C-alpha cells in the first residue's frame, strides 16, 4: 500500500509536471505569436517612416533646386542689367558719336554752303549793277 501511495504520488507529480510543461509550451507559443505581431507592426512603422523620409527628401530636393534656379535667375538678371556707370558711359559715347557725325556732315556740306553763299552774293552783286 505504501508503494501504491508512492506510485500514486509519483504519477501525480509526473502529471503535474506534464501540465506545467504544456502550460509553458502554450505560453512560449503565445509569446512567439506576440513577437511576430510586434515585428509586423514594427516593419509597418518602418515602412511608413521610410515613405515620409523619402517624401521629405523629395520636398527638400525640390526646394533646394527651386532656390538654386531663383538664384541663377537673379544672377542672370543682374549680369544683364548694365550698371549705372556703364550705362552713363555708353550714353556719353553715343552722344559723342552723334556729335562727331553731325560735325562731319557739316564739314562735308561746308563747301556747298560756301558755294551757294558765293553764288547768292554774286547774284546780289549783279542785281545791284
Secondary structure as GFF3:
##gff-version 3
##sequence-region A 1 129
A	DSSP	alpha_helix	2	80	.	.	.	ID=ss1
A	DSSP	alpha_helix	84	128	.	.	.	ID=ss2
###
